[in-house]
Amino acid sequence: MADSKRTKNRCSFCGRSEDEVGFLITGMNGYICDSCATQAYEITQEALGTQKNGATKLNLEELPKPQEIKSFLDQYVIGQDDAKRFLSVSVYNHYKRLLQKSSDDDVEIEKSNIIMVGSTGTGKTLLARTTAKLLHVPFTIVDATVLTEAGYVGEDIESILTRLLQVADYNVPEAEQGIVFIDEIDKIARKGDNPSITRDVSGEGVQQGLLKLLEGSVVNVPPQGGRKHPDQKMIPVNTKNILFICGGAFDGIEKKIAQRLNTHVVGYSAVRNTATIDKSNLMQYIAPQDLKSFGLIPEIIGRLPVLTYLNTLDRTALRAILTEPKNSIIKQYIKLFDMDNVKLTFEDSVFEYIVDKAIEYKLGARGLRSIVETIMMDAMFEIPSEHKDSFVVTLSYAQRQLEKANMARLQSA
């Protein structure tokens, strides 16, 4: 009996036998138990300083400057210089705000949340996604359309922060210095300009709930998202240093802008003043009172002090979007065919034809993608099996494909 005890394998660190531990890991000249292995890992992480108990240390010298951020955006997004400048400055100031030391003086820099307004397909979400590639802080994009008041079908407002926590791998200090892009903010506008006398659970109610997030407060966040439950463990997150960027199409807000501009011209000066207004691009005259008329409550407008707009894409911009950016639509299809060892080329007249159709359907850059996808669908289906070395898209081929696909359904979308 004594011999069997002496022959049992023991952990070389704590001395416990294999019967007293979960399991032993065998080495060249000894053993380590599961408990000691776990402790060794924790000690190593603490010694290397990689344990997730704090936020990443930022250095002002290493941060991208506003001009550098805009230059990076220029590689992927065509035009929209005003929106790029606003976005670049807001992101850079957010970095500087995080680096501010409270002991410097009594000046405390407040965060400047930003709202971007532009019609569909002008690049709001693309700007946000491209910015995320360059950032040193957690960045997430969430959709406002699924949000409802607590207790109703849909997602709670706190689920916005759940996405940020997931991106930061649940490192709370890291998430508390992140950036959140809230897309489709216009979809939570209240139904009328006046406060609702009924329960507006997916409109005005959501806006009221967003106030504490935008302003800065400690919010209890469900770690897995979805609905909150009384017995569920919550993660407290302070939103004071989280930058919020909102974007929305605000379809029909041009009418609100036009009504406001007309109220400013009275008497003999009416003709002179209206002549200076560019009626083809009323979005450039957007003001906070237009957002209020559309259905955003004054409190939420005040917490989004930086207001910028995105221009409607003209013919030149649409033509450039097709081929110039690093991840342009045409380059993506060329890459897809290249993976099948097929050299794909387009006639220049095809690009002009695609732009003409995109302008006709008024769907912006998304319309370009839909049209090119329709033109290339048959080729993408057939060519991988035909073992061709090259394929040329001609104008006549593009016209046949669009006619065949009955593009009228895209126009009515």
C-alpha contacts under 8 A as a table, 3 or more apart, distances in Angstrom:
res1	aa1	res2	aa2	distance
1	M	4	S	5.41
1	M	5	K	6.79
2	A	5	K	5.31
2	A	6	R	6.47
3	D	6	R	5.18
3	D	7	T	6.37
4	S	7	T	5.25
4	S	8	K	6.52
5	K	8	K	5.47
8	K	17	S	6.47
8	K	18	E	7.07
9	N	17	S	5.84
9	N	18	E	5.98
9	N	31	Y	7.62
10	R	15	G	5.49
10	R	16	R	5.41
10	R	17	S	4.19
10	R	18	E	5.94
10	R	24	L	7.91
10	R	31	Y	6.62
10	R	32	I	7.96
11	C	14	C	5.74
11	C	15	G	4.80
11	C	16	R	5.53
11	C	17	S	6.38
11	C	18	E	7.51
11	C	24	L	6.91
11	C	30	G	7.33
11	C	31	Y	4.94
11	C	32	I	4.76
11	C	33	C	5.56
12	S	15	G	5.67
12	S	30	G	5.79
12	S	31	Y	5.32
12	S	32	I	5.89
13	F	31	Y	7.98
13	F	32	I	6.53
13	F	36	C	7.04
14	C	36	C	7.38
16	R	19	D	7.99
16	R	20	E	6.03
16	R	21	V	6.98
17	S	20	E	5.42
17	S	21	V	6.85
18	E	21	V	5.50
18	E	22	G	7.40
18	E	23	F	6.27
18	E	24	L	6.26
18	E	33	C	7.90
19	D	22	G	7.70
21	V	24	L	7.38
21	V	33	C	6.49
21	V	34	D	7.21
21	V	35	S	7.59
22	G	33	C	7.24
22	G	34	D	6.33
22	G	35	S	7.93
23	F	33	C	5.83
23	F	34	D	5.95
24	L	31	Y	6.18
24	L	32	I	5.58
24	L	33	C	4.39
24	L	34	D	6.39
25	I	31	Y	5.53
25	I	32	I	5.23
25	I	33	C	6.07
25	I	34	D	7.43
26	T	30	G	6.38
26	T	31	Y	4.72
26	T	32	I	6.82
27	G	30	G	5.17
27	G	31	Y	5.50
27	G	32	I	7.73
32	I	36	C	6.42
32	I	37	A	6.51
33	C	36	C	5.45
33	C	37	A	6.19
34	D	37	A	5.05
34	D	38	T	6.25
35	S	38	T	5.26
35	S	39	Q	6.36
36	C	39	Q	5.02
36	C	40	A	5.98
37	A	40	A	5.04
37	A	41	Y	6.26
38	T	41	Y	5.18
38	T	42	E	6.42
39	Q	42	E	5.17
39	Q	43	I	6.19
40	A	43	I	5.16
40	A	44	T	6.13
41	Y	44	T	5.11
41	Y	45	Q	6.19
42	E	45	Q	5.14
42	E	46	E	6.19
43	I	46	E	5.18
43	I	47	A	6.10
44	T	47	A	5.10
44	T	48	L	6.16
45	Q	48	L	5.26
45	Q	49	G	6.12
45	Q	50	T	5.50
45	Q	51	Q	5.26
46	E	49	G	5.10
46	E	50	T	6.53
46	E	51	Q	5.64
47	A	50	T	7.95
48	L	51	Q	7.79
52	K	55	A	7.78
52	K	171	N	6.11
53	N	171	N	7.10
53	N	173	P	7.44
54	G	171	N	7.38
54	G	172	V	7.80
54	G	173	P	5.34
54	G	174	E	6.59
55	A	171	N	7.64
55	A	172	V	7.95
55	A	173	P	4.89
55	A	174	E	4.23
55	A	175	A	7.94
55	A	177	Q	7.86
56	T	174	E	6.49
58	L	62	E	7.87
58	L	63	L	7.74
58	L	95	Y	7.89
58	L	99	L	6.89
59	N	62	E	5.47
59	N	63	L	6.50
59	N	99	L	7.68
60	L	63	L	5.26
60	L	95	Y	7.79
60	L	96	K	7.08
60	L	99	L	7.42
63	L	92	Y	7.83
63	L	95	Y	7.64
64	P	68	E	5.75
64	P	69	I	6.12
64	P	92	Y	7.29
65	K	68	E	5.14
65	K	69	I	6.21
65	K	88	S	7.98
65	K	92	Y	6.42
66	P	69	I	5.07
66	P	70	K	6.20
66	P	85	R	7.40
66	P	88	S	4.84
66	P	89	V	5.37
66	P	91	V	7.97
66	P	92	Y	6.08
67	Q	70	K	5.09
67	Q	71	S	6.08
67	Q	88	S	7.37
68	E	71	S	5.03
68	E	72	F	6.22
69	I	72	F	5.17
69	I	73	L	6.31
69	I	88	S	5.63
69	I	131	T	7.68
69	I	134	L	7.64
70	K	73	L	4.97
70	K	74	D	6.10
70	K	84	K	5.87
70	K	85	R	6.51
70	K	88	S	5.97
71	S	74	D	5.01
71	S	75	Q	6.78
72	F	75	Q	5.49
72	F	76	Y	7.37
72	F	134	L	7.98
73	L	76	Y	5.51
73	L	77	V	5.77
73	L	84	K	7.20
73	L	127	L	7.09
73	L	130	T	6.49
73	L	131	T	6.97
74	D	77	V	5.27
74	D	78	I	6.33
74	D	79	G	7.63
75	Q	78	I	7.79
75	Q	325	P	5.59
75	Q	326	K	6.13
76	Y	130	T	7.15
76	Y	325	P	4.71
76	Y	326	K	5.68
76	Y	327	N	6.63
76	Y	328	S	7.75
77	V	80	Q	7.79
77	V	123	G	7.23
77	V	126	L	7.32
77	V	127	L	6.89
77	V	321	I	7.69
77	V	325	P	6.57
78	I	317	A	6.45
78	I	320	A	6.95
78	I	321	I	6.15
78	I	325	P	7.18
79	G	317	A	6.75
80	Q	83	A	5.48
80	Q	84	K	6.26
80	Q	310	L	5.79
80	Q	311	N	6.34
81	D	84	K	5.05
81	D	85	R	6.16
82	D	85	R	5.22
82	D	86	F	6.34
82	D	308	T	7.31
82	D	309	Y	7.47
82	D	310	L	7.60
83	A	86	F	5.20
83	A	87	L	6.04
83	A	116	M	7.35
83	A	308	T	5.86
83	A	309	Y	6.12
83	A	310	L	6.14
84	K	87	L	5.09
84	K	88	S	5.90
84	K	127	L	7.76
85	R	88	S	5.14
85	R	89	V	6.15
86	F	89	V	5.37
86	F	90	S	6.13
86	F	306	V	7.74
86	F	308	T	6.93
87	L	90	S	5.16
87	L	91	V	6.14
87	L	114	I	7.69
88	S	91	V	5.34
88	S	92	Y	6.15
89	V	92	Y	5.15
89	V	93	N	5.99
90	S	93	N	5.19
90	S	94	H	6.10
90	S	112	S	6.62
90	S	113	N	7.64
90	S	114	I	7.39
91	V	94	H	5.01
91	V	95	Y	6.52
92	Y	95	Y	5.17
92	Y	96	K	6.44
93	N	96	K	4.96
93	N	97	R	6.00
93	N	111	K	7.98
94	H	97	R	5.05
94	H	98	L	6.38
94	H	111	K	6.64
94	H	112	S	7.86
94	H	243	L	6.82
95	Y	98	L	5.22
95	Y	99	L	6.48
96	K	99	L	5.01
96	K	100	Q	6.23
97	R	100	Q	5.18
97	R	109	I	6.09
97	R	110	E	7.58
97	R	111	K	7.34
98	L	177	Q	7.06
98	L	241	N	7.04
100	Q	104	D	7.84
100	Q	109	I	7.90
101	K	104	D	5.65
102	S	105	D	6.90
102	S	106	D	7.70
102	S	108	E	7.51
103	S	106	D	7.83
111	K	241	N	7.23
111	K	243	L	6.70
112	S	243	L	7.38
112	S	304	L	6.90
112	S	305	P	6.14
112	S	306	V	6.38
113	N	214	L	7.57
113	N	243	L	5.87
113	N	244	F	5.10
113	N	245	I	5.81
113	N	246	C	7.99
113	N	303	R	6.77
113	N	304	L	4.83
113	N	305	P	6.23
113	N	306	V	6.28
114	I	244	F	6.64
114	I	245	I	4.82
114	I	246	C	6.18
114	I	304	L	5.29
114	I	305	P	6.37
114	I	306	V	4.53
114	I	307	L	5.99
114	I	308	T	7.71
115	I	245	I	5.77
115	I	246	C	4.50
115	I	247	G	5.62
115	I	304	L	6.12
115	I	305	P	7.89
115	I	306	V	6.24
115	I	307	L	5.14
115	I	308	T	6.42
116	M	124	K	7.08
116	M	245	I	7.66
116	M	246	C	6.09
116	M	247	G	4.63
116	M	248	G	6.59
116	M	307	L	6.22
116	M	308	T	5.06
116	M	309	Y	5.37
116	M	310	L	7.11
117	V	124	K	7.99
117	V	247	G	5.92
117	V	248	G	5.38
117	V	249	A	5.85
117	V	250	F	6.74
117	V	283	M	7.98
117	V	307	L	7.81
117	V	308	T	6.38
117	V	309	Y	4.64
117	V	310	L	6.14
118	G	122	T	6.43
118	G	124	K	7.22
118	G	247	G	7.86
118	G	248	G	6.49
118	G	249	A	4.90
118	G	250	F	7.07
118	G	283	M	7.40
118	G	309	Y	5.64
118	G	310	L	4.65
118	G	311	N	6.62
118	G	312	T	7.31
119	S	122	T	6.13
119	S	248	G	7.69
119	S	249	A	4.43
119	S	250	F	6.94
119	S	251	D	6.58
119	S	310	L	7.53
119	S	312	T	6.71
120	T	123	G	7.87
120	T	249	A	5.61
120	T	363	L	6.76
120	T	364	G	6.46
121	G	124	K	7.77
121	G	363	L	6.25
121	G	364	G	4.32
121	G	365	A	4.79
121	G	366	R	5.29
121	G	367	G	7.63
122	T	310	L	6.50
122	T	311	N	7.01
122	T	312	T	6.25
122	T	313	L	6.28
122	T	364	G	6.07
122	T	365	A	6.44
123	G	126	L	4.95
123	G	127	L	5.96
123	G	310	L	7.75
123	G	365	A	7.66
124	K	127	L	5.32
124	K	128	A	6.58
124	K	247	G	6.31
124	K	248	G	7.73
124	K	310	L	7.58
125	T	128	A	5.06
125	T	129	R	6.18
125	T	183	D	7.16
125	T	247	G	7.57
126	L	129	R	5.08
126	L	130	T	5.97
127	L	130	T	5.22
127	L	131	T	6.08
128	A	131	T	5.14
128	A	132	A	6.32
128	A	141	I	7.67
128	A	181	F	6.79
129	R	132	A	5.14
129	R	133	K	6.90
129	R	141	I	7.82
130	T	133	K	5.42
130	T	134	L	7.29
131	T	134	L	5.53
131	T	135	L	6.60
132	A	135	L	5.37
132	A	139	F	5.86
132	A	140	T	7.83
135	L	138	P	7.57
135	L	139	F	7.62
137	V	174	E	7.38
137	V	175	A	7.93
137	V	177	Q	6.72
137	V	178	G	5.23
137	V	179	I	7.19
138	P	164	L	6.82
138	P	167	V	6.20
138	P	168	A	5.77
138	P	174	E	7.13
138	P	175	A	6.18
138	P	177	Q	7.47
138	P	178	G	4.61
138	P	179	I	6.30
139	F	164	L	6.79
139	F	167	V	7.16
139	F	178	G	5.79
139	F	179	I	4.86
139	F	180	V	5.84
139	F	181	F	7.72
140	T	163	R	6.61
140	T	164	L	5.74
140	T	167	V	6.98
140	T	179	I	6.73
140	T	180	V	5.20
140	T	181	F	6.23
141	I	180	V	6.01
141	I	181	F	4.68
141	I	182	I	6.06
141	I	183	D	6.98
142	V	160	I	6.34
142	V	163	R	7.54
142	V	180	V	7.40
142	V	181	F	6.23
142	V	182	I	5.09
142	V	183	D	6.05
143	D	146	V	6.59
143	D	147	L	7.93
143	D	182	I	5.82
143	D	183	D	4.92
143	D	184	E	6.15
143	D	185	I	7.87
144	A	147	L	5.52
144	A	182	I	6.24
144	A	183	D	6.01
144	A	184	E	5.61
144	A	185	I	5.70
144	A	187	K	6.97
144	A	188	I	6.97
145	T	184	E	6.49
145	T	185	I	7.65
145	T	187	K	5.90
145	T	188	I	6.86
145	T	202	S	7.97
146	V	154	G	5.69
146	V	155	E	5.93
147	L	154	G	5.76
147	L	155	E	4.83
147	L	156	D	5.89
147	L	157	I	5.93
147	L	202	S	6.36
147	L	206	V	6.72
148	T	152	Y	6.27
148	T	153	V	6.98
148	T	154	G	5.52
148	T	155	E	5.91
148	T	156	D	5.97
148	T	157	I	6.96
148	T	201	V	5.53
148	T	202	S	4.49
148	T	203	G	7.61
148	T	205	G	7.27
148	T	206	V	5.74
149	E	152	Y	5.94
149	E	156	D	6.31
149	E	157	I	7.23
149	E	201	V	5.21
149	E	202	S	6.48
149	E	205	G	5.76
149	E	206	V	5.64
149	E	209	G	7.40
150	A	155	E	7.96
150	A	156	D	5.59
150	A	157	I	7.71
152	Y	201	V	7.42
154	G	226	G	7.97
155	E	159	S	6.53
155	E	225	G	7.91
155	E	226	G	5.49
155	E	227	R	6.47
156	D	159	S	5.61
156	D	226	G	6.57
156	D	227	R	6.22
156	D	228	K	7.67
157	I	160	I	6.03
157	I	206	V	7.01
157	I	209	G	6.63
157	I	210	L	6.86
158	E	161	L	5.60
158	E	162	T	6.81
158	E	219	V	7.38
158	E	220	N	7.48
158	E	221	V	5.61
158	E	222	P	7.37
158	E	225	G	7.80
159	S	162	T	4.75
159	S	163	R	6.66
159	S	221	V	6.98
159	S	222	P	7.14
159	S	225	G	5.03
159	S	226	G	6.45
160	I	163	R	5.69
160	I	164	L	6.98
161	L	164	L	4.96
161	L	165	L	6.18
161	L	221	V	6.72
162	T	165	L	5.05
162	T	166	Q	6.22
162	T	221	V	6.37
162	T	222	P	6.70
162	T	223	P	5.99
162	T	224	Q	6.82
162	T	225	G	5.60
163	R	166	Q	5.09
163	R	167	V	6.33
163	R	225	G	7.81
164	L	167	V	5.14
164	L	168	A	6.27
164	L	175	A	6.09
164	L	178	G	7.36
164	L	180	V	7.21
165	L	168	A	5.02
165	L	169	D	6.08
165	L	170	Y	4.71
165	L	171	N	6.78
165	L	172	V	6.74
165	L	175	A	5.67
165	L	223	P	7.74
166	Q	169	D	4.93
166	Q	170	Y	5.60
167	V	170	Y	7.47
167	V	175	A	7.93
168	A	171	N	5.49
168	A	172	V	7.49
168	A	174	E	6.21
168	A	175	A	5.53
170	Y	175	A	7.49
171	N	174	E	5.39
171	N	175	A	6.24
172	V	175	A	5.02
172	V	176	E	6.09
172	V	237	V	6.68
173	P	176	E	5.10
173	P	177	Q	6.99
174	E	177	Q	5.76
174	E	178	G	6.90
175	A	178	G	5.13
175	A	242	I	7.86
176	E	237	V	6.64
176	E	238	N	6.11
176	E	239	T	6.14
176	E	240	K	7.64
176	E	241	N	6.01
176	E	242	I	5.73
177	Q	241	N	5.24
177	Q	242	I	5.16
177	Q	243	L	7.69
178	G	241	N	7.51
178	G	242	I	5.19
178	G	243	L	6.58
179	I	242	I	5.60
179	I	243	L	4.71
179	I	244	F	5.94
179	I	245	I	7.50
180	V	242	I	7.27
180	V	243	L	6.26
180	V	244	F	4.94
180	V	245	I	6.13
181	F	244	F	5.95
181	F	245	I	4.64
181	F	246	C	5.62
181	F	247	G	7.46
182	I	185	I	6.39
182	I	244	F	7.19
182	I	245	I	6.15
182	I	246	C	4.68
182	I	247	G	6.34
183	D	246	C	5.92
183	D	247	G	4.97
183	D	248	G	6.15
184	E	187	K	5.63
184	E	188	I	7.95
184	E	246	C	7.76
184	E	247	G	5.92
184	E	248	G	4.53
184	E	249	A	6.99
185	I	188	I	5.97
185	I	189	A	7.61
185	I	246	C	6.20
185	I	247	G	5.84
185	I	248	G	5.14
186	D	189	A	5.44
186	D	247	G	7.77
186	D	248	G	5.16
186	D	249	A	6.71
186	D	250	F	5.41
186	D	296	L	7.83
187	K	203	G	7.34
187	K	248	G	7.82
188	I	202	S	6.06
188	I	203	G	4.04
188	I	204	E	6.70
188	I	206	V	6.76
188	I	207	Q	6.93
188	I	296	L	7.89
189	A	203	G	5.19
189	A	204	E	6.40
189	A	207	Q	7.86
189	A	294	F	6.95
189	A	295	G	4.45
189	A	296	L	5.21
190	R	193	D	7.29
190	R	195	P	7.91
190	R	196	S	7.43
190	R	200	D	7.10
190	R	203	G	4.87
190	R	204	E	4.99
190	R	295	G	4.78
190	R	296	L	6.64
190	R	297	I	7.99
191	K	196	S	7.68
191	K	203	G	7.54
191	K	295	G	6.52
192	G	195	P	7.28
192	G	196	S	7.33
192	G	294	F	7.72
192	G	295	G	6.10
193	D	292	K	6.99
193	D	293	S	5.52
193	D	294	F	6.83
193	D	295	G	5.50
196	S	199	R	7.06
196	S	200	D	6.79
196	S	204	E	7.62
199	R	205	G	7.73
200	D	203	G	5.40
200	D	204	E	5.64
200	D	205	G	5.79
201	V	204	E	6.79
201	V	205	G	4.97
201	V	206	V	6.63
202	S	205	G	6.17
202	S	206	V	5.74
203	G	206	V	5.46
203	G	207	Q	6.51
204	E	207	Q	5.04
204	E	208	Q	6.28
204	E	296	L	7.72
204	E	297	I	7.38
205	G	208	Q	5.19
205	G	209	G	6.39
206	V	209	G	5.00
206	V	210	L	6.19
207	Q	210	L	5.05
207	Q	211	L	6.57
207	Q	296	L	7.60
207	Q	297	I	7.25
207	Q	300	I	6.79
208	Q	211	L	5.50
208	Q	300	I	7.77
209	G	212	K	6.53
209	G	213	L	7.60
210	L	213	L	5.21
210	L	214	L	6.20
210	L	300	I	7.68
211	L	214	L	5.32
211	L	215	E	6.05
211	L	299	E	7.30
211	L	300	I	6.10
211	L	303	R	7.54
212	K	215	E	5.26
212	K	216	G	5.89
212	K	217	S	5.94
213	L	216	G	5.47
213	L	217	S	6.38
213	L	219	V	7.58
213	L	239	T	5.97
214	L	239	T	7.30
214	L	244	F	6.69
214	L	303	R	6.35
215	E	239	T	7.64
215	E	240	K	6.88
215	E	303	R	6.40
216	G	238	N	6.78
216	G	239	T	4.61
216	G	240	K	3.87
216	G	241	N	7.33
216	G	242	I	7.90
217	S	238	N	5.44
217	S	239	T	5.43
217	S	240	K	6.00
218	V	236	P	6.14
218	V	237	V	5.35
218	V	238	N	4.18
218	V	239	T	6.35
219	V	236	P	5.48
219	V	237	V	5.26
219	V	238	N	6.27
219	V	239	T	7.40
220	N	234	M	5.49
220	N	235	I	5.44
220	N	236	P	4.43
220	N	237	V	6.34
221	V	225	G	7.66
221	V	234	M	5.39
221	V	235	I	5.07
221	V	236	P	6.09
221	V	237	V	6.88
222	P	225	G	5.23
222	P	226	G	7.42
222	P	227	R	7.72
222	P	228	K	6.18
222	P	232	Q	7.40
222	P	233	K	7.05
222	P	234	M	5.07
222	P	235	I	6.43
223	P	233	K	7.76
223	P	234	M	6.53
223	P	235	I	6.49
225	G	228	K	7.86
228	K	232	Q	6.93
229	H	232	Q	5.18
238	N	241	N	7.45
239	T	242	I	5.09
250	F	253	I	5.63
250	F	294	F	7.68
251	D	254	E	7.80
252	G	255	K	5.85
252	G	256	K	7.49
253	I	256	K	5.08
253	I	257	I	6.39
253	I	290	D	7.12
253	I	291	L	7.85
253	I	294	F	6.46
254	E	257	I	4.98
254	E	258	A	6.08
254	E	282	L	5.96
254	E	283	M	6.35
255	K	258	A	5.06
255	K	259	Q	6.16
256	K	259	Q	5.18
256	K	260	R	6.30
256	K	290	D	5.96
256	K	293	S	6.81
256	K	294	F	7.26
257	I	260	R	5.16
257	I	261	L	6.18
257	I	282	L	6.79
257	I	283	M	7.60
257	I	285	Y	7.08
257	I	286	I	6.37
257	I	290	D	6.10
258	A	261	L	5.14
258	A	262	N	6.16
258	A	282	L	7.20
259	Q	262	N	5.26
259	Q	263	T	6.49
260	R	263	T	5.29
260	R	264	H	6.92
260	R	290	D	7.84
261	L	264	H	5.45
261	L	265	V	7.22
262	N	265	V	5.63
262	N	274	T	7.85
263	T	266	V	7.31
265	V	269	S	6.51
265	V	270	A	4.67
265	V	273	N	6.51
265	V	274	T	7.39
266	V	269	S	6.34
266	V	270	A	5.37
267	G	270	A	5.77
268	Y	271	V	6.99
269	S	272	R	5.32
269	S	273	N	6.12
270	A	273	N	5.34
270	A	274	T	6.08
271	V	274	T	5.43
271	V	275	A	6.21
272	R	275	A	5.40
272	R	276	T	7.08
273	N	276	T	5.58
273	N	277	I	7.13
274	T	277	I	5.36
275	A	278	D	7.89
277	I	282	L	7.87
278	D	281	N	5.75
278	D	282	L	6.42
279	K	282	L	5.54
281	N	284	Q	6.31
281	N	311	N	7.27
281	N	312	T	7.31
282	L	285	Y	5.69
282	L	286	I	7.34
283	M	286	I	5.41
283	M	309	Y	6.61
283	M	310	L	7.65
283	M	311	N	7.08
284	Q	309	Y	6.39
284	Q	310	L	7.94
284	Q	311	N	7.35
286	I	290	D	6.42
286	I	309	Y	7.54
287	A	290	D	5.48
287	A	291	L	7.09
287	A	307	L	7.66
288	P	291	L	5.25
288	P	292	K	6.53
288	P	301	I	6.81
288	P	307	L	7.60
289	Q	292	K	4.94
289	Q	293	S	6.21
290	D	293	S	5.01
290	D	294	F	6.17
291	L	294	F	4.98
291	L	295	G	6.44
291	L	296	L	5.71
291	L	301	I	7.51
292	K	295	G	5.29
292	K	296	L	4.89
292	K	297	I	5.97
292	K	298	P	6.30
292	K	301	I	7.58
293	S	296	L	7.37
296	L	300	I	6.85
296	L	301	I	6.79
297	I	300	I	5.66
297	I	301	I	6.53
298	P	301	I	5.08
298	P	302	G	6.20
299	E	302	G	5.25
299	E	303	R	6.61
300	I	303	R	5.09
300	I	304	L	6.54
301	I	304	L	5.16
301	I	305	P	6.90
302	G	305	P	5.80
304	L	307	L	7.18
312	T	364	G	7.69
313	L	316	T	7.96
313	L	317	A	5.69
313	L	318	L	6.23
313	L	364	G	6.40
313	L	365	A	7.84
314	D	317	A	5.39
314	D	318	L	6.24
315	R	318	L	5.19
315	R	319	R	6.15
315	R	355	V	6.77
315	R	356	D	7.98
315	R	359	I	7.36
316	T	319	R	5.21
316	T	320	A	6.27
317	A	320	A	5.10
317	A	321	I	6.11
318	L	321	I	5.07
318	L	322	L	6.54
318	L	355	V	6.28
318	L	364	G	7.63
318	L	365	A	6.70
318	L	368	L	7.82
319	R	322	L	5.48
319	R	323	T	7.31
319	R	351	F	6.99
319	R	352	E	7.24
319	R	355	V	6.17
320	A	323	T	5.73
320	A	324	E	5.37
320	A	325	P	7.71
321	I	324	E	5.89
321	I	325	P	6.39
321	I	328	S	6.24
321	I	329	I	7.44
321	I	365	A	7.40
322	L	325	P	7.84
322	L	328	S	5.66
322	L	329	I	5.40
322	L	330	I	5.85
322	L	351	F	7.50
322	L	368	L	7.46
323	T	328	S	5.29
323	T	329	I	6.66
323	T	330	I	5.66
323	T	331	K	6.69
324	E	328	S	6.13
325	P	328	S	4.78
326	K	331	K	7.79
327	N	331	K	6.34
327	N	332	Q	6.42
328	S	331	K	5.28
328	S	332	Q	6.32
329	I	332	Q	5.24
329	I	333	Y	6.68
329	I	369	R	6.62
330	I	333	Y	5.28
330	I	334	I	6.22
331	K	334	I	4.98
331	K	335	K	6.09
332	Q	335	K	5.11
332	Q	336	L	6.29
333	Y	336	L	4.93
333	Y	337	F	6.30
333	Y	344	L	7.90
334	I	337	F	5.31
334	I	338	D	6.02
334	I	343	K	7.16
334	I	344	L	5.46
334	I	345	T	7.51
335	K	338	D	4.88
335	K	339	M	6.32
336	L	339	M	5.42
336	L	340	D	7.15
337	F	340	D	5.24
337	F	341	N	6.51
337	F	342	V	5.15
337	F	343	K	6.55
337	F	344	L	6.36
337	F	380	M	7.90
338	D	341	N	4.68
338	D	342	V	5.03
338	D	343	K	5.91
338	D	344	L	7.43
339	M	342	V	7.35
340	D	384	P	6.39
341	N	389	D	6.49
342	V	388	K	6.31
342	V	389	D	4.70
342	V	390	S	4.87
342	V	391	F	6.97
343	K	389	D	6.19
343	K	390	S	4.36
343	K	391	F	6.22
344	L	390	S	5.83
344	L	391	F	5.04
344	L	392	V	6.02
344	L	393	V	7.74
345	T	390	S	7.91
345	T	391	F	6.45
345	T	392	V	4.91
345	T	393	V	6.30
346	F	350	V	6.61
346	F	351	F	7.78
346	F	392	V	5.71
346	F	393	V	4.80
346	F	394	T	6.49
347	E	350	V	5.43
347	E	351	F	7.32
347	E	392	V	7.44
347	E	393	V	6.33
347	E	394	T	5.56
347	E	395	L	6.88
348	D	351	F	5.43
348	D	352	E	6.87
349	S	352	E	5.18
349	S	353	Y	6.25
349	S	394	T	7.83
349	S	395	L	6.10
350	V	353	Y	5.02
350	V	354	I	6.19
350	V	393	V	7.49
350	V	394	T	6.43
350	V	395	L	4.96
350	V	398	A	6.84
351	F	354	I	5.14
351	F	355	V	6.27
352	E	355	V	5.17
352	E	356	D	6.19
353	Y	356	D	5.09
353	Y	357	K	6.37
353	Y	395	L	7.55
354	I	357	K	5.23
354	I	358	A	6.22
354	I	368	L	6.76
354	I	371	I	6.69
354	I	372	V	7.27
355	V	358	A	4.99
355	V	359	I	6.21
355	V	368	L	7.05
356	D	359	I	5.31
356	D	360	E	6.24
357	K	360	E	4.91
357	K	361	Y	6.21
357	K	371	I	7.73
358	A	361	Y	5.25
358	A	362	K	6.03
358	A	363	L	6.37
358	A	364	G	6.62
358	A	365	A	7.79
358	A	367	G	5.36
358	A	368	L	5.70
358	A	371	I	7.47
359	I	362	K	5.06
359	I	363	L	7.37
359	I	364	G	7.36
361	Y	367	G	7.22
361	Y	410	L	7.31
361	Y	411	Q	4.99
362	K	367	G	7.37
362	K	411	Q	7.95
363	L	366	R	6.01
363	L	367	G	4.62
363	L	368	L	7.87
364	G	367	G	5.39
364	G	368	L	7.01
365	A	368	L	5.14
365	A	369	R	6.76
366	R	369	R	5.21
366	R	370	S	6.37
367	G	370	S	5.08
367	G	371	I	6.16
368	L	371	I	5.26
368	L	372	V	6.18
369	R	372	V	5.26
369	R	373	E	5.98
370	S	373	E	5.14
370	S	374	T	6.22
371	I	374	T	5.16
371	I	375	I	6.29
371	I	402	L	7.66
372	V	375	I	5.08
372	V	376	M	6.12
373	E	376	M	5.23
373	E	377	M	5.84
374	T	377	M	5.37
374	T	401	Q	6.97
374	T	402	L	6.63
374	T	405	A	6.97
375	I	378	D	7.44
375	I	398	A	5.56
375	I	401	Q	5.23
375	I	402	L	6.15
376	M	379	A	5.26
376	M	380	M	6.01
377	M	380	M	5.21
377	M	381	F	6.24
378	D	381	F	5.03
378	D	382	E	6.15
379	A	382	E	5.28
379	A	383	I	5.58
380	M	383	I	5.91
380	M	384	P	6.91
381	F	384	P	6.95
382	E	385	S	5.88
382	E	386	E	6.59
383	I	386	E	4.94
383	I	387	H	6.60
383	I	388	K	6.57
384	P	387	H	6.05
384	P	388	K	7.70
388	K	391	F	7.44
393	V	397	Y	6.37
393	V	398	A	6.86
394	T	397	Y	5.18
394	T	398	A	6.29
395	L	398	A	5.14
395	L	399	Q	6.20
396	S	399	Q	5.13
396	S	400	R	6.18
397	Y	400	R	5.18
397	Y	401	Q	6.23
398	A	401	Q	5.19
398	A	402	L	6.31
399	Q	402	L	5.32
399	Q	403	E	6.22
400	R	403	E	5.23
400	R	404	K	5.99
401	Q	404	K	5.02
401	Q	405	A	6.18
402	L	405	A	5.17
402	L	406	N	6.47
402	L	407	M	6.13
403	E	406	N	5.42
403	E	407	M	6.80
406	N	409	R	6.71
407	M	410	L	5.35
407	M	411	Q	6.72
408	A	411	Q	5.07
408	A	412	S	6.45
409	R	412	S	5.31
409	R	413	A	6.36
410	L	413	A	5.13
